[in-house]
Amino acid sequence: MSDNRQLQKISTSWGDIVVQMRDGKVSSCTLPYVDDTPTEPFTISTTEKNAIEFFVCDTFRGRSSGVPPIAELQGSSFQNMVWLLLSKIPSGETKSYREIAEALGKPLAYRAVANACGKNPAPLFIPCHRVIGSDGKLHGFSAGTAWKRMLLDIEGKKGI
């Protein structure tokens, strides 16, 4: 069986978003790290020539388009369970780390849930930005909380 890998870069004012595909499925997505107060407003530059670019642009426009297929991700069984639950949180809604842990039947594993969110290999495609603290505040994001805040604002969760 062949392993067809493809790398795609999407330019933004905050740096390149890099999406890796394996056999036509998303295997990872890397966002450039941005601190809590970016110096530039976010802009995206793309020709929207394929499904990945359409999805990324729609995400930043607040449009809900179908998530491209995701490859089997490399993580522990716990991480994969967390990532599956994250993918089921609808746009515009949030869950707390504790709620995810409780849904997994492991109510004390909220820190492990936070760790799994931090190791999410495809954050635009598996929406870990929709997970917040039990106190209703933003707590961490692998590429910086500016991304998390922006994505939630786009989805209509202002003031978090």
Helices and strands as residue ranges (DSSP letters): E 5-12, E 17-22, E 25-30, E 44-45, H 51-61, H 77-86, E 95-96, H 97-103, H 110-118, G 128-130, E 131-132, H 145-154
